[in-house]
Amino acid sequence: MNAVLWWMSSAGDQHLHVQVMILKQQQYLKKQAIWNVFDL
């Protein structure tokens, strides 16, 4: 039972980590796009 709970919570952390990574990448791409506009 503990192993299952640990796996579920670690899988949840993994999912959250992936979401945070995607969010950071989107913010980074938006910043890049804004700088590209300024460069033009």
Distance bins in CASP14 RR format, pairs under 12 A and 6 or more apart:
PFRMAT RR
TARGET T0000
AUTHOR 0000-0000-0000
RMODE 2
METHOD distances of the structure
MODEL  1
1 7 0 0 0 0 0 1 0 0 0 0 0
1 8 0 0 0 0 0 1 0 0 0 0 0
2 8 0 0 0 0 0 1 0 0 0 0 0
2 9 0 0 0 0 0 1 0 0 0 0 0
3 9 0 0 0 0 0 1 0 0 0 0 0
3 10 0 0 0 0 0 1 0 0 0 0 0
4 10 0 0 0 0 0 1 0 0 0 0 0
4 11 0 0 0 0 0 1 0 0 0 0 0
5 11 0 0 0 0 0 1 0 0 0 0 0
5 12 0 0 0 0 0 1 0 0 0 0 0
6 12 0 0 0 0 0 1 0 0 0 0 0
6 13 0 0 0 0 0 1 0 0 0 0 0
7 13 0 0 0 0 0 1 0 0 0 0 0
7 14 0 0 0 0 0 1 0 0 0 0 0
8 14 0 0 0 0 0 1 0 0 0 0 0
8 15 0 0 0 0 0 1 0 0 0 0 0
9 15 0 0 0 0 0 1 0 0 0 0 0
9 16 0 0 0 0 0 1 0 0 0 0 0
10 16 0 0 0 0 0 1 0 0 0 0 0
10 17 0 0 0 0 0 1 0 0 0 0 0
11 17 0 0 0 0 0 1 0 0 0 0 0
11 18 0 0 0 0 0 1 0 0 0 0 0
12 18 0 0 0 0 1 0 0 0 0 0 0
12 19 0 0 0 0 1 0 0 0 0 0 0
12 20 0 0 0 0 0 1 0 0 0 0 0
13 19 0 0 0 0 0 1 0 0 0 0 0
13 20 0 0 0 0 0 1 0 0 0 0 0
14 20 0 0 0 0 0 1 0 0 0 0 0
14 21 0 0 0 0 0 1 0 0 0 0 0
15 21 0 0 0 0 0 1 0 0 0 0 0
15 22 0 0 0 0 0 1 0 0 0 0 0
16 22 0 0 0 0 0 1 0 0 0 0 0
16 23 0 0 0 0 0 1 0 0 0 0 0
17 23 0 0 0 0 0 1 0 0 0 0 0
17 24 0 0 0 0 0 1 0 0 0 0 0
18 24 0 0 0 0 0 1 0 0 0 0 0
18 25 0 0 0 0 0 1 0 0 0 0 0
19 25 0 0 0 0 0 1 0 0 0 0 0
19 26 0 0 0 0 0 1 0 0 0 0 0
20 26 0 0 0 0 0 1 0 0 0 0 0
20 27 0 0 0 0 0 1 0 0 0 0 0
21 27 0 0 0 0 0 1 0 0 0 0 0
21 28 0 0 0 0 0 1 0 0 0 0 0
22 28 0 0 0 0 0 1 0 0 0 0 0
22 29 0 0 0 0 0 1 0 0 0 0 0
23 29 0 0 0 0 0 1 0 0 0 0 0
23 30 0 0 0 0 0 1 0 0 0 0 0
24 30 0 0 0 0 0 1 0 0 0 0 0
24 31 0 0 0 0 0 1 0 0 0 0 0
25 31 0 0 0 0 0 1 0 0 0 0 0
25 32 0 0 0 0 0 1 0 0 0 0 0
26 32 0 0 0 0 0 1 0 0 0 0 0
26 33 0 0 0 0 0 1 0 0 0 0 0
27 33 0 0 0 0 0 1 0 0 0 0 0
27 34 0 0 0 0 0 1 0 0 0 0 0
28 34 0 0 0 0 0 1 0 0 0 0 0
28 35 0 0 0 0 0 1 0 0 0 0 0
29 35 0 0 0 0 0 1 0 0 0 0 0
29 36 0 0 0 0 0 1 0 0 0 0 0
30 36 0 0 0 0 0 1 0 0 0 0 0
30 37 0 0 0 0 0 1 0 0 0 0 0
31 37 0 0 0 0 0 1 0 0 0 0 0
31 38 0 0 0 0 0 1 0 0 0 0 0
32 38 0 0 0 0 0 1 0 0 0 0 0
32 39 0 0 0 0 0 1 0 0 0 0 0
33 39 0 0 0 0 0 1 0 0 0 0 0
33 40 0 0 0 0 0 1 0 0 0 0 0
34 40 0 0 0 0 0 1 0 0 0 0 0
END
